[in-house]
Amino acid sequence: MGFAWKLITRELTAILEDEIAIGNECACQLRIAHKGETVVDIAVGNSGTYGSGEKIDSDSLFPLFSAGKAFLTALTWKLQEKGVISYDTKISSLWQEFNTTDKKDITVEHLLSHRAGMYLLPSGNPDLTDWDGMCRKIAAMPSRHLPGAKCHYHPLTFAWLLGHTLELAAQTPLPQLLKEEVIYPLGLENDIFFGIDAVTAKRLVPVDDLLMPQKPAWEAVLMNDPAVQRCCIPSFGGIGNAKGLVNFYRQLRGKLVSNETFDYATSKLFRSPDDPLKVNEWSKFALGLILPGFPEHPRMFCGHSGAAGTEAFYMPDYDIAFAFVKNRLNPAHPIHPVRNRISQLLQIPERVW
């Protein structure tokens, strides 16, 4: 995979500017690192909704939605390396409320691979900004199937299920764990946040729902809420930029965790033999990351996407880290035409995730 990166940058910039000009996008960042060096760094568009506001730059911040799950995943891998927890650890050994017939055999592996059967939010419009309250309510829920039996994406509950498990194992609050074990060691403290203050919020580009048939869209309501932005909810509430995502993925293997840890966690799809992939299924989970490559080579990409079209991944075969962040919602999600145009130019397979 050889590229003339300066030429490619000009062509990628033209694609993003065109998508903004025709109204498909509002603000976008695209960054690529090859063999540890930044080779593409693009930031185009405006910081306000519906195309208003000032021009963005590489330091502007965006809601990451589920792309932030990768950081909780990486924290789990690191704590596993340090012996704080193992993939076979039963949640019930740490979290007393899980010691019930239906939940006592749920393991950390099941949480990472979205096979715990606890993918629904608690009933009654729970307060997502109340960490302790959400942990209590989720712990009281039943599992929807036998632990490990099926892969069913846990879009929101992932944060509390895995995050509180790690808190209990390490006897340390999750925000502190993420900072001390992932964010600070990789030098991401200016670019990746799980909870922002008022000063940092000035850099945030809001979610834009101009193209959505029903307004306000839930994604905009959720992530444009300052109360949510202040919270550490790593299943959907991460805030960051393409620079931070690329610097995370380019350092994940071999620096944050060992090559062996990364390779094991991304070696295959972790799911039951009785639960084969469905046609066009996007949720191809290894241990916390998605492998959206070809069936014969799923590990071509290792990463995670998000609801607004954010995607970030690492390509081990080429030592390429890639991140694309945007703020305008697309009603066709998880299909994003702009991402497909980028993929066509880079001559890599399109991803629907």
C-alpha positions in Angstrom: 0.0 0.0 0.0 2.0 2.9 -1.3 0.7 6.5 -1.4 1.9 9.9 -2.5 0.6 11.4 0.7 0.8 15.1 -0.4 -1.2 14.4 -3.5 -3.7 12.2 -1.5 -4.1 15.0 1.0 -5.1 17.5 -1.7 -7.6 15.0 -3.2 -9.1 14.1 0.2 -9.4 17.8 1.1 -11.3 18.3 -2.2 -13.7 15.5 -1.3 -14.5 16.9 2.1 -14.9 20.4 0.8 -17.3 19.1 -1.9 -19.4 17.2 0.6 -19.7 20.4 2.7 -20.5 22.5 -0.3 -23.4 20.2 -1.4 -24.7 20.1 2.2 -24.0 16.5 3.1 -21.5 17.5 5.8 -20.9 20.5 8.1 -17.5 20.0 9.7 -15.0 17.2 9.3 -11.5 16.1 10.5 -9.5 13.4 8.8 -6.1 12.3 10.0 -3.8 9.4 9.0 -0.6 8.2 10.4 1.7 5.8 8.5 4.5 4.0 10.5 4.0 6.4 13.3 4.2 9.6 11.2 1.3 11.9 10.5 0.8 11.9 6.7 -2.7 13.4 6.4 -4.1 16.2 8.6 -7.3 17.8 7.3 -9.9 20.0 9.2 -12.6 21.7 7.1 -16.0 23.2 7.8 -17.6 25.4 10.5 -18.0 24.9 14.2 -21.7 25.7 14.5 -24.8 23.8 13.6 -26.3 24.1 10.1 -23.0 25.5 8.8 -22.7 28.5 11.0 -19.8 29.5 13.3 -16.1 29.8 12.9 -13.8 27.6 10.9 -12.7 24.4 12.7 -9.1 23.3 13.0 -7.2 20.2 14.1 -7.7 21.0 17.8 -11.5 21.3 17.5 -13.4 18.6 19.5 -16.3 16.4 18.4 -18.6 14.0 20.2 -17.2 10.5 19.4 -20.2 8.4 20.3 -19.3 4.7 20.2 -15.8 5.3 18.9 -15.0 6.1 22.5 -15.6 2.4 23.4 -12.1 1.7 22.2 -10.6 3.5 25.2 -12.5 1.5 27.7 -11.5 -1.6 25.7 -7.8 -0.6 25.9 -8.1 0.1 29.6 -9.4 -3.5 30.0 -6.5 -4.9 28.0 -4.0 -3.0 30.1 -5.5 -4.0 33.4 -5.5 -7.6 32.2 -1.8 -7.3 31.4 -1.1 -5.9 34.9 -3.0 -8.8 36.5 -5.8 -6.6 37.9 -8.4 -8.6 36.0 -8.6 -11.4 33.4 -10.9 -12.0 30.5 -12.2 -15.1 32.4 -13.0 -13.0 35.5 -16.7 -13.5 36.4 -18.4 -10.2 37.0 -20.2 -11.8 40.0 -16.9 -12.2 41.8 -16.6 -8.4 42.0 -20.1 -7.2 41.7 -22.4 -8.8 44.3 -25.6 -8.0 42.5 -24.5 -10.2 39.5 -24.6 -13.3 41.7 -27.9 -14.5 40.3 -28.8 -17.5 38.3 -28.9 -15.7 34.9 -25.9 -13.5 35.4 -23.4 -15.2 37.7 -21.4 -16.7 34.7 -21.0 -13.4 32.7 -17.3 -12.8 32.2 -15.2 -9.8 31.2 -14.8 -11.6 27.8 -18.6 -11.6 27.4 -18.7 -7.9 28.1 -15.9 -7.0 25.7 -17.5 -9.1 22.9 -21.1 -7.9 23.6 -22.4 -11.3 24.7 -23.6 -10.5 28.2 -27.3 -10.2 27.2 -27.7 -6.9 29.0 -28.0 -4.6 26.0 -31.2 -2.7 27.0 -31.2 0.3 29.2 -33.2 0.1 32.5 -36.8 1.0 32.1 -38.3 4.3 33.2 -36.1 6.9 31.4 -33.1 6.5 33.7 -30.8 9.5 34.4 -27.7 8.7 32.3 -25.7 11.3 34.2 -26.1 9.5 37.5 -23.2 7.0 37.4 -24.0 5.2 40.7 -27.7 5.2 40.1 -27.2 3.7 36.6 -24.9 1.0 38.0 -27.5 0.0 40.6 -30.3 -0.1 38.0 -28.3 -2.1 35.5 -27.2 -4.6 38.1 -30.8 -5.2 38.9 -31.7 -6.1 35.3 -32.0 -9.7 34.1 -29.8 -11.0 31.3 -31.7 -11.6 28.0 -29.9 -14.8 27.2 -27.3 -17.3 28.6 -23.9 -15.6 29.0 -21.9 -15.9 25.8 -24.7 -17.4 23.8 -25.3 -14.5 21.4 -23.6 -11.4 20.2 -26.0 -8.4 20.6 -24.5 -5.0 20.6 -24.6 -3.1 24.0 -24.7 0.5 22.6 -25.1 2.3 26.0 -24.9 -0.2 28.9 -21.4 -1.2 27.9 -20.0 1.8 29.9 -21.5 0.9 33.2 -21.2 -2.9 32.8 -17.5 -2.9 31.9 -16.6 0.4 33.5 -17.9 -0.4 37.0 -16.4 -3.9 36.8 -13.0 -2.3 36.2 -13.6 0.2 39.0 -14.3 -2.6 41.4 -11.3 -4.7 40.3 -8.8 -1.8 40.5 -10.6 -0.1 43.5 -10.2 3.2 41.5 -12.9 5.5 40.0 -13.2 5.0 36.2 -12.4 8.6 35.2 -9.1 8.3 37.1 -8.3 4.9 35.6 -8.9 6.1 32.0 -6.6 9.1 32.6 -3.8 7.3 34.4 -3.8 4.1 32.4 -4.7 5.3 28.9 -5.0 9.1 28.3 -1.8 10.3 30.1 0.6 7.5 29.0 -0.3 8.2 25.3 -0.2 12.0 25.6 -3.9 12.5 24.7 -4.9 14.8 27.5 -5.5 17.7 25.1 -7.4 15.7 22.6 -9.5 12.9 24.2 -11.9 13.5 27.1 -14.5 11.5 29.1 -16.1 14.5 30.8 -15.2 18.1 29.8 -15.2 21.4 31.7 -16.6 24.8 30.6 -13.3 25.9 29.1 -12.8 22.8 27.0 -16.5 23.0 25.9 -15.6 26.1 23.9 -13.7 23.8 21.5 -16.6 21.5 21.0 -18.4 21.3 17.7 -22.1 20.4 18.3 -23.9 17.5 16.7 -25.9 18.8 13.6 -29.2 17.2 12.7 -30.1 19.2 9.6 -30.6 16.2 7.4 -32.5 14.1 9.9 -36.2 13.6 9.1 -37.2 14.0 12.7 -35.8 16.9 14.7 -34.4 17.1 17.3 -32.5 13.8 16.6 -31.7 11.8 19.8 -28.0 12.0 19.0 -28.1 15.8 19.0 -30.3 15.9 22.2 -27.9 13.6 24.0 -24.5 14.9 23.1 -25.4 18.6 22.9 -26.5 18.4 26.5 -23.8 20.0 28.8 -24.8 17.7 31.6 -23.9 14.7 29.5 -20.7 16.3 28.2 -19.5 16.7 31.8 -19.9 13.0 32.5 -17.6 10.0 32.0 -19.8 7.6 30.0 -17.3 5.9 27.6 -19.9 3.8 25.7 -21.1 7.0 23.9 -20.0 10.1 25.7 -16.4 10.5 24.7 -15.3 13.8 23.2 -12.2 14.2 21.1 -10.7 14.8 17.7 -9.1 12.9 14.8 -5.7 13.8 16.1 -6.4 12.1 19.4 -7.9 9.0 17.8 -5.0 8.5 15.5 -2.5 9.0 18.2 -4.4 6.4 20.3 -4.4 3.8 17.6 -0.9 4.3 16.4 0.4 3.7 19.9 -2.0 1.1 21.1 0.0 -2.0 19.9 3.4 -2.2 21.3 3.3 0.9 23.6 0.1 1.0 25.6 -0.2 -2.8 25.6 2.2 -5.5 24.3 2.1 -6.9 20.8 0.9 -10.2 22.2 -2.0 -8.6 24.1 -3.1 -6.7 21.0 -2.8 -9.6 18.7 -4.7 -12.0 21.0 -7.5 -9.5 21.5 -7.9 -8.9 17.8 -7.1 -12.4 16.6 -10.6 -13.5 15.8 -14.3 -12.9 16.3 -15.2 -13.8 19.9 -18.6 -15.4 19.6 -20.3 -18.7 20.1 -20.1 -21.3 17.2 -23.9 -21.5 17.5 -24.1 -17.8 16.7 -22.7 -17.4 13.2 -22.6 -14.0 11.5 -25.8 -12.9 9.8 -25.8 -11.5 6.3 -24.5 -7.9 6.3 -23.9 -8.0 10.1 -21.6 -5.1 11.1 -21.1 -6.1 14.7 -18.0 -8.2 14.2 -16.5 -8.1 17.6 -13.2 -9.3 18.8 -12.4 -8.3 22.4 -13.8 -4.9 22.4 -12.8 -3.8 18.9 -14.6 -4.5 15.6 -13.0 -6.4 12.8 -14.8 -5.1 9.7 -12.5 -6.5 7.0 -13.2 -9.2 4.5 -14.3 -12.6 5.8 -11.0 -14.1 4.7 -9.1 -11.2 6.4 -11.3 -9.6 9.1 -8.2 -8.2 10.9 -7.4 -5.9 8.0 -9.0 -3.2 10.2 -9.2 -3.1 14.0 -11.3 -0.3 15.4 -14.7 1.2 16.2 -17.2 3.6 14.7 -19.7 6.0 16.1 -23.3 7.2 15.6 -22.5 10.5 13.8 -20.2 8.7 11.3 -17.0 8.9 13.3 -14.6 6.0 12.5 -11.2 5.1 13.7 -9.1 2.1 13.2 -5.6 0.5 12.9 -4.4 -1.6 10.0 -1.7 -3.9 11.4 -0.5 -5.1 8.0 0.4 -1.6 6.9 1.0 0.1 10.3 -1.6 2.7 9.4 -3.8 4.5 11.9 -6.9 6.3 10.5 -9.5 8.6 12.1 -12.4 10.5 10.5 -14.6 12.7 12.7 -17.7 14.7 11.6 -20.7 16.3 13.2 -23.6 16.2 10.7 -25.9 13.2 11.2 -26.8 11.1 8.2 -30.2 9.4 8.1 -28.6 6.5 6.1 -26.2 5.6 9.0 -24.3 3.3 9.2 -23.7 4.0 5.5 -21.9 7.3 4.9 -21.2 8.3 1.3 -18.4 10.6 2.3 -16.6 7.7 4.0 -17.1 5.6 0.9 -15.5 8.4 -1.3 -12.5 8.4 1.1 -12.2 4.7 0.9 -12.4 4.6 -2.9 -9.6 7.2 -3.1 -7.4 5.3 -0.7 -8.2 2.0 -2.5 -9.4 0.3 0.7 -12.6 -1.7 1.2 -15.7 0.3 2.2 -17.0 -0.3 5.7 -20.6 -0.4 7.0 -20.4 -0.1 10.7 
